[in-house]
Amino acid sequence: MTDNNIIELTPFRADLTRALARRGERLLASSELTDEVAALEPLEAYYIIREIGLEQALPILLALSPEQLEACVDLDCWSRYDFAVDSLDEWLTAFSLAGPEALARAFFSLDYVVQLLFLAQTVTVYDPDTDEIAQEDEESPLRAMTPDGFYLLQVKTELTLKIHPFTVLDALYQYDLRASHQLLSDVRVDLPTQIEEEALRFRNDRMQDIGFVPLDEAAVLFSPPDLRQPVSRPQRPVDSALVRLPSVYAGSFIETSLLHKALSLITDQQFLTRLEQEIIWVINSAIIIYGEKTQEIKQITDIAGRVRDTICLGLESLLNKECPDCRLTEAEAAGQALALLEKWYISDLFRHGFAAARSIQQEARKALTEPLFRAWYELAVVDQSDESSDRLARAFVAALLGHQPLHSGYDPALPEEVRAFTGLADLAAAQARLHGIVAHICHQS
């Protein structure tokens, strides 16, 4: 049996393989789609749908549980603290392709305050018997009476939606007249701001259940690491909705790296599950810090790769501190990295990697105190050189000066593409490059 075959049989490699097998195209072709969708964690279901597109994912959408759909809306239909009604409109439009009943079932399965929020932001509800209603003219927005004749509805014209709010309401009334009447009754009397605040509060609680903590907690990732390791490192998974790596995250961890090699040595499935939970939390926190939208799959995949590389840098940095002059074989390095995983939380290892990369960021900031180098870096775009080497150098320095120091300026075709530093050798090469750029600019000037 070859070494490659041994790697294939490790629990971690098996987890990754199973995660990557849960991609949307394979799921759509399954004869047991309903059962397979039911087995998905909410975060998995969301990324699968986003990866293949809402319209193509309709069979999966129709099989979602209320909890899975609620998570999808929580992830996709908020921009920081503001509800994005046009995003929910995209999901409702997809469900409408299966008919009014499917649309109504999906809508009524949402959190009640989200139902209120969508209607409050799309229609104004009047009681013709008691409310003062402006005289209708040619400029008036579209109006209609509800099927039961109780309320007059007026569309809010500032929004451009794919599915008309009246189409949604028609489906709701056909499905459950009493529930629809109650919704509009509550929309009429509740203030939109109060509805949104309550919906946001419930949404934030649910987001924490799937590993998306508040911004202030996520920001701990980019803080200096603790110098002392945790007194007691939990080995068991926590009670959480997160157990498995979604395929969008798993793809970045299939590549061979120090972290991959260390995780592949683990035979205790409980401990491995705990570590995978922590990896998910760190990726989710990084997504929050970078302000990325979860529907942008390419960016999310890139962030997962940055997290992987920064954890690897943290592992290597700690190994180097423990034994600066040791020359370890790959197997020895993997074994010692596993020992670190047994001591440190994944978030702490990320922080150690971030701290290691800060050294080159500090050098870049120091270089800007040189007047000639600062003048070159702050040169107006119209005055900058057209040479590829100059564009790459600028992208390289700019990435070092970001919130997290990153590596850029290495691809002439994509000069501003960024990645994290993968290890101490990568970091040392970047430091040498920075010194060379500074020397060249100052000497040339």
C-alpha positions as CSV (number, residue, x, y, z in Angstrom):
1,M,0.0,0.0,0.0
2,T,1.4,3.4,-1.0
3,D,1.7,6.5,1.3
4,N,-1.0,8.2,-0.9
5,N,-3.4,5.4,-0.2
6,I,-2.7,5.7,3.5
7,I,-3.5,9.4,3.4
8,E,-6.8,8.6,1.5
9,L,-7.9,6.4,4.4
10,T,-7.3,8.9,7.3
11,P,-10.4,10.2,9.0
12,F,-9.7,13.8,8.0
13,R,-9.2,12.9,4.4
14,A,-12.5,11.0,4.5
15,D,-14.3,14.0,6.0
16,L,-13.0,16.2,3.2
17,T,-14.0,13.6,0.5
18,R,-17.5,13.4,2.0
19,A,-17.8,17.2,2.1
20,L,-16.7,17.6,-1.5
21,A,-19.2,14.9,-2.5
22,R,-22.0,17.0,-1.2
23,R,-21.8,19.4,-4.1
24,G,-25.0,20.6,-5.8
25,E,-24.7,18.9,-9.1
26,R,-24.3,15.5,-7.6
27,L,-27.2,16.2,-5.2
28,L,-29.5,17.2,-8.0
29,A,-28.8,13.9,-9.8
30,S,-29.5,11.9,-6.7
31,S,-32.6,9.6,-6.6
32,E,-32.8,10.3,-2.8
33,L,-32.6,14.1,-3.0
34,T,-35.1,14.7,-0.3
35,D,-33.3,12.5,2.3
36,E,-29.9,13.9,1.3
37,V,-31.1,17.5,1.7
38,A,-32.6,16.7,5.0
39,A,-29.2,15.5,6.2
40,L,-27.4,18.7,5.3
41,E,-26.5,21.2,8.0
42,P,-28.0,24.7,7.3
43,L,-24.6,26.2,6.4
44,E,-23.9,23.3,4.0
45,A,-27.3,23.7,2.3
46,Y,-26.9,27.4,1.9
47,Y,-23.5,27.2,0.1
48,I,-24.6,24.3,-2.1
49,I,-27.6,26.4,-3.3
50,R,-25.4,29.5,-3.8
51,E,-22.8,27.6,-5.7
52,I,-25.2,26.3,-8.3
53,G,-27.6,29.2,-8.4
54,L,-31.1,29.7,-7.1
55,E,-33.0,28.8,-10.2
56,Q,-31.0,25.6,-10.9
57,A,-31.3,24.6,-7.2
58,L,-35.1,24.6,-7.2
59,P,-35.5,20.9,-6.4
60,I,-33.1,21.5,-3.4
61,L,-35.1,24.6,-2.4
62,L,-38.3,22.6,-2.3
63,A,-36.8,20.0,-0.1
64,L,-35.4,22.5,2.5
65,S,-36.6,22.4,6.1
66,P,-37.8,25.6,7.7
67,E,-34.6,25.8,9.7
68,Q,-32.4,25.3,6.6
69,L,-34.4,28.0,4.6
70,E,-34.3,30.4,7.6
71,A,-30.5,30.0,7.7
72,C,-30.3,30.7,4.0
73,V,-32.3,33.9,4.4
74,D,-30.2,34.9,7.5
75,L,-27.0,34.5,5.5
76,D,-28.2,36.1,2.2
77,C,-30.7,38.8,3.0
78,W,-28.9,41.1,5.3
79,S,-26.2,43.7,4.7
80,R,-24.6,44.2,8.1
81,Y,-27.6,45.6,10.0
82,D,-30.0,46.3,7.2
83,F,-32.5,43.9,5.7
84,A,-32.0,43.5,1.9
85,V,-35.6,43.0,0.7
86,D,-34.3,42.6,-2.9
87,S,-32.3,39.6,-1.9
88,L,-35.3,37.9,-0.3
89,D,-37.2,38.7,-3.5
90,E,-34.6,36.6,-5.4
91,W,-35.4,33.6,-3.2
92,L,-39.2,34.1,-3.4
93,T,-38.9,34.4,-7.2
94,A,-37.1,31.0,-7.3
95,F,-39.8,29.3,-5.2
96,S,-42.5,30.9,-7.4
97,L,-41.2,28.9,-10.4
98,A,-42.8,25.9,-8.7
99,G,-46.2,27.6,-8.3
100,P,-48.2,29.7,-5.8
101,E,-48.4,26.9,-3.2
102,A,-44.6,26.4,-3.1
103,L,-44.2,30.2,-2.8
104,A,-46.7,30.5,0.0
105,R,-45.2,27.5,1.9
106,A,-41.7,28.9,1.7
107,F,-42.9,32.4,2.8
108,F,-44.9,31.1,5.8
109,S,-41.9,28.9,6.9
110,L,-39.8,32.0,7.5
111,D,-39.5,33.7,10.9
112,Y,-42.7,35.7,11.5
113,V,-40.8,39.0,11.9
114,V,-39.1,38.4,8.5
115,Q,-42.5,37.9,6.9
116,L,-43.6,41.2,8.5
117,L,-40.4,42.9,7.4
118,F,-40.8,41.9,3.7
119,L,-44.3,43.2,3.6
120,A,-43.6,46.3,5.6
121,Q,-40.9,47.2,3.1
122,T,-42.9,46.4,-0.1
123,V,-46.5,47.5,0.6
124,T,-48.5,50.1,2.7
125,V,-51.6,48.6,4.3
126,Y,-54.7,50.8,4.8
127,D,-58.0,50.1,6.5
128,P,-60.4,51.9,4.2
129,D,-62.9,52.4,7.0
130,T,-60.6,54.2,9.4
131,D,-57.4,55.4,7.6
132,E,-57.0,58.6,5.7
133,I,-56.1,57.6,2.1
134,A,-54.8,60.1,-0.5
135,Q,-56.9,60.5,-3.6
136,E,-55.8,58.2,-6.4
137,D,-54.5,59.8,-9.6
138,E,-52.3,58.8,-12.6
139,E,-49.2,59.3,-10.5
140,S,-50.3,57.1,-7.6
141,P,-48.6,53.8,-7.0
142,L,-50.5,50.6,-7.8
143,R,-53.3,49.8,-5.4
144,A,-55.5,46.8,-4.8
145,M,-57.9,45.4,-2.2
146,T,-57.1,42.2,-0.5
147,P,-59.3,39.1,-1.5
148,D,-61.2,39.3,1.8
149,G,-62.0,43.0,1.2
150,F,-60.5,44.2,4.6
151,Y,-57.4,46.1,3.5
152,L,-56.3,48.4,0.7
153,L,-52.7,47.7,-0.4
154,Q,-50.4,50.2,-2.0
155,V,-47.1,49.2,-3.5
156,K,-44.0,51.1,-2.4
157,T,-42.5,52.3,-5.6
158,E,-38.9,52.9,-4.6
159,L,-38.1,49.2,-5.0
160,T,-37.6,47.2,-8.2
161,L,-38.5,43.6,-7.5
162,K,-38.6,40.5,-9.7
163,I,-41.8,39.2,-8.2
164,H,-44.6,41.7,-7.6
165,P,-45.6,42.0,-3.9
166,F,-49.3,41.5,-5.0
167,T,-48.2,38.1,-6.5
168,V,-46.8,37.1,-3.2
169,L,-49.9,38.2,-1.3
170,D,-52.2,36.4,-3.8
171,A,-50.3,33.2,-3.2
172,L,-50.5,33.7,0.6
173,Y,-54.2,34.3,0.6
174,Q,-54.8,31.3,-1.6
175,Y,-52.8,29.1,0.8
176,D,-54.0,30.5,4.2
177,L,-56.5,33.4,4.3
178,R,-56.5,33.8,8.1
179,A,-52.7,33.8,8.4
180,S,-52.5,36.3,5.6
181,H,-55.1,38.6,7.1
182,Q,-53.2,38.5,10.5
183,L,-49.9,39.4,8.8
184,L,-51.3,42.5,7.1
185,S,-53.1,43.5,10.3
186,D,-49.7,43.4,12.1
187,V,-47.9,45.2,9.3
188,R,-50.5,48.0,9.4
189,V,-50.0,48.8,13.1
190,D,-46.3,48.0,13.7
191,L,-43.5,50.5,13.0
192,P,-41.1,49.3,10.2
193,T,-38.1,50.2,12.3
194,Q,-39.3,48.2,15.3
195,I,-40.0,45.2,13.0
196,E,-36.5,45.4,11.5
197,E,-34.8,45.8,14.9
198,E,-36.6,42.7,16.3
199,A,-35.9,40.7,13.1
200,L,-32.2,41.6,13.3
201,R,-32.0,40.6,17.0
202,F,-33.5,37.1,16.2
203,R,-31.3,36.8,13.2
204,N,-28.1,37.5,15.1
205,D,-29.0,34.8,17.6
206,R,-29.5,32.3,14.9
207,M,-26.3,33.4,13.1
208,Q,-24.3,32.6,16.2
209,D,-25.7,29.1,16.2
210,I,-24.2,28.5,12.8
211,G,-20.8,30.0,13.7
212,F,-21.1,33.7,12.8
213,V,-20.4,35.7,15.9
214,P,-20.8,39.5,16.3
215,L,-18.1,41.7,14.7
216,D,-16.4,42.6,18.0
217,E,-15.9,38.9,18.8
218,A,-14.7,38.1,15.3
219,A,-12.2,40.9,15.5
220,V,-10.3,38.9,18.2
221,L,-8.7,37.0,15.3
222,F,-6.6,40.0,14.4
223,S,-5.5,40.7,17.9
224,P,-2.1,39.7,19.5
225,P,-2.0,36.0,20.5
226,D,-1.9,34.8,24.0
227,L,1.6,33.9,25.0
228,R,0.5,31.1,27.2
229,Q,-1.3,28.0,25.9
230,P,-4.8,27.2,27.2
231,V,-4.8,25.5,30.6
232,S,-7.3,22.9,29.4
233,R,-7.9,22.2,25.7
234,P,-11.3,20.7,25.0
235,Q,-11.1,17.6,22.9
236,R,-14.9,16.9,22.4
237,P,-17.1,18.7,19.9
238,V,-19.4,21.3,21.3
239,D,-23.2,21.1,21.1
240,S,-23.6,23.1,17.9
241,A,-25.4,23.1,14.5
242,L,-21.9,22.9,13.0
243,V,-20.3,19.5,12.7
244,R,-19.1,19.2,9.1
245,L,-17.0,21.4,6.9
246,P,-19.1,22.7,4.0
247,S,-17.8,21.8,0.6
248,V,-16.9,25.5,-0.1
249,Y,-14.5,25.4,2.8
250,A,-13.3,21.9,2.4
251,G,-11.9,22.5,-1.0
252,S,-9.2,24.7,0.5
253,F,-8.1,22.1,3.0
254,I,-7.7,19.2,0.5
255,E,-4.4,20.7,-0.6
256,T,-1.3,19.3,1.1
257,S,-0.1,21.7,3.9
258,L,1.4,21.4,7.4
259,L,-2.1,21.7,8.8
260,H,-3.4,19.0,6.4
261,K,-0.6,16.6,7.4
262,A,-1.2,17.2,11.1
263,L,-5.0,16.7,10.8
264,S,-4.4,13.5,8.8
265,L,-2.6,12.0,11.8
266,I,-5.7,12.2,14.0
267,T,-7.6,9.0,14.5
268,D,-10.0,10.3,17.3
269,Q,-13.1,11.3,15.4
270,Q,-14.5,13.4,18.3
271,F,-11.3,15.4,18.5
272,L,-11.2,15.8,14.7
273,T,-14.8,17.0,14.7
274,R,-14.0,19.6,17.4
275,L,-11.1,20.9,15.3
276,E,-13.3,21.1,12.2
277,Q,-15.9,23.0,14.2
278,E,-13.2,25.5,15.2
279,I,-11.9,25.8,11.6
280,I,-15.5,26.7,10.5
281,W,-15.8,29.4,13.3
282,V,-12.5,30.9,12.2
283,I,-13.5,31.1,8.5
284,N,-16.9,32.5,9.5
285,S,-15.2,35.1,11.7
286,A,-12.8,36.0,8.9
287,I,-15.8,36.5,6.5
288,I,-17.3,38.9,9.0
289,I,-14.1,40.9,9.5
290,Y,-13.5,41.2,5.8
291,G,-17.1,42.3,5.3
292,E,-17.5,39.8,2.5
293,K,-21.0,38.7,1.3
294,T,-21.6,35.0,1.8
295,Q,-23.2,34.7,-1.7
296,E,-19.9,35.6,-3.3
297,I,-18.6,32.0,-3.5
298,K,-15.2,32.9,-5.1
299,Q,-14.4,35.4,-2.2
300,I,-15.5,32.9,0.4
301,T,-13.3,30.2,-1.1
302,D,-10.4,32.7,-1.1
303,I,-10.9,33.5,2.5
304,A,-11.0,29.8,3.4
305,G,-7.6,29.6,1.7
306,R,-6.2,32.6,3.7
307,V,-7.4,31.0,6.9
308,R,-5.7,27.7,6.0
309,D,-2.4,29.4,5.2
310,T,-2.4,31.7,8.3
311,I,-3.0,28.7,10.5
312,C,-0.1,26.9,8.8
313,L,2.1,30.0,9.4
314,G,1.0,30.0,13.1
315,L,1.9,26.4,13.5
316,E,5.3,26.9,11.8
317,S,6.0,30.0,13.9
318,L,5.3,28.2,17.2
319,L,7.4,25.2,16.1
320,N,10.3,27.6,15.3
321,K,10.0,29.3,18.7
322,E,10.1,25.9,20.5
323,C,13.2,24.8,18.5
324,P,14.7,27.5,16.4
325,D,17.6,25.5,15.0
326,C,15.8,22.1,14.5
327,R,15.8,20.6,11.1
328,L,12.6,18.5,11.0
329,T,11.6,16.0,8.4
330,E,8.1,16.4,7.0
331,A,6.8,13.5,9.2
332,E,8.5,15.0,12.4
333,A,7.0,18.5,11.6
334,A,3.5,17.0,11.1
335,G,3.8,15.1,14.4
336,Q,4.9,18.3,16.3
337,A,2.2,20.3,14.6
338,L,-0.4,17.7,15.8
339,A,1.0,18.2,19.4
340,L,0.3,22.0,18.9
341,L,-3.3,21.2,17.8
342,E,-3.8,19.3,21.0
343,K,-2.7,22.4,23.0
344,W,-4.0,25.4,21.1
345,Y,-7.3,26.4,19.8
346,I,-7.5,26.9,16.0
347,S,-8.3,30.6,16.5
348,D,-5.1,31.0,18.6
349,L,-3.0,29.4,15.9
350,F,-4.5,31.8,13.4
351,R,-3.6,34.7,15.7
352,H,0.0,33.4,15.9
353,G,0.1,33.3,12.1
354,F,-1.3,36.8,11.9
355,A,1.3,38.0,14.5
356,A,4.1,36.5,12.4
357,A,3.0,38.3,9.3
358,R,2.7,41.6,11.2
359,S,6.5,41.7,11.2
360,I,6.7,42.4,7.5
361,Q,3.8,44.8,7.8
362,Q,5.8,46.8,10.3
363,E,8.8,46.9,8.0
364,A,6.6,48.2,5.2
365,R,5.2,51.0,7.5
366,K,8.8,51.8,8.5
367,A,9.8,52.0,4.9
368,L,7.1,54.7,4.3
369,T,9.0,57.0,6.7
370,E,11.6,57.3,3.9
371,P,10.5,60.4,1.9
372,L,11.6,58.9,-1.5
373,F,9.7,55.7,-0.9
374,R,6.6,57.4,0.4
375,A,6.7,59.8,-2.6
376,W,6.8,56.8,-5.0
377,Y,4.0,54.9,-3.1
378,E,1.7,58.0,-3.0
379,L,2.3,59.0,-6.6
380,A,-0.9,59.9,-8.4
381,V,-2.2,57.1,-10.7
382,V,-1.7,59.2,-13.9
383,D,1.9,59.7,-13.0
384,Q,2.7,56.1,-12.2
385,S,4.9,54.0,-14.4
386,D,3.2,51.6,-17.0
387,E,5.9,49.0,-16.4
388,S,4.6,45.6,-15.1
389,S,7.3,45.5,-12.5
390,D,6.2,48.8,-11.0
391,R,2.5,47.8,-10.9
392,L,3.5,44.5,-9.2
393,A,5.6,46.3,-6.7
394,R,2.8,48.7,-5.8
395,A,0.3,45.9,-5.4
396,F,2.8,44.0,-3.2
397,V,3.3,47.0,-0.8
398,A,-0.4,47.8,-0.7
399,A,-1.3,44.3,0.3
400,L,1.3,44.4,3.1
401,L,-0.3,47.6,4.5
402,G,-3.8,46.2,4.7
403,H,-5.7,45.2,7.8
404,Q,-4.2,41.7,7.5
405,P,-0.8,41.7,5.8
406,L,-1.2,39.7,2.6
407,H,0.9,38.7,-0.3
408,S,0.2,40.3,-3.6
409,G,1.9,41.5,-6.8
410,Y,3.1,38.0,-7.9
411,D,0.9,37.5,-11.0
412,P,1.4,40.0,-13.9
413,A,-2.0,39.1,-15.2
414,L,-3.7,39.7,-11.8
415,P,-1.3,42.1,-10.0
416,E,-3.7,42.8,-7.1
417,E,-4.7,39.2,-6.4
418,V,-3.9,38.4,-2.8
419,R,-3.2,35.4,-0.7
420,A,-2.0,34.8,2.8
421,F,1.6,33.9,3.6
422,T,1.9,30.2,3.7
423,G,5.0,29.7,6.0
424,L,8.2,31.3,7.3
425,A,10.0,30.7,4.1
426,D,7.3,32.5,2.2
427,L,7.5,35.4,4.7
428,A,11.3,35.6,4.4
429,A,11.1,35.8,0.6
430,A,8.6,38.6,0.9
431,Q,10.8,40.5,3.3
432,A,13.7,40.2,0.9
433,R,11.5,41.4,-1.9
434,L,10.4,44.4,0.2
435,H,14.0,45.3,1.0
436,G,14.8,45.1,-2.7
437,I,11.9,47.3,-3.8
438,V,12.8,49.9,-1.1
439,A,16.4,49.9,-2.1
440,H,15.6,50.2,-5.8
441,I,13.2,53.0,-5.4
442,C,15.4,55.1,-3.1
443,H,18.5,54.4,-5.2
444,Q,16.7,55.1,-8.5
445,S,15.3,58.4,-7.2
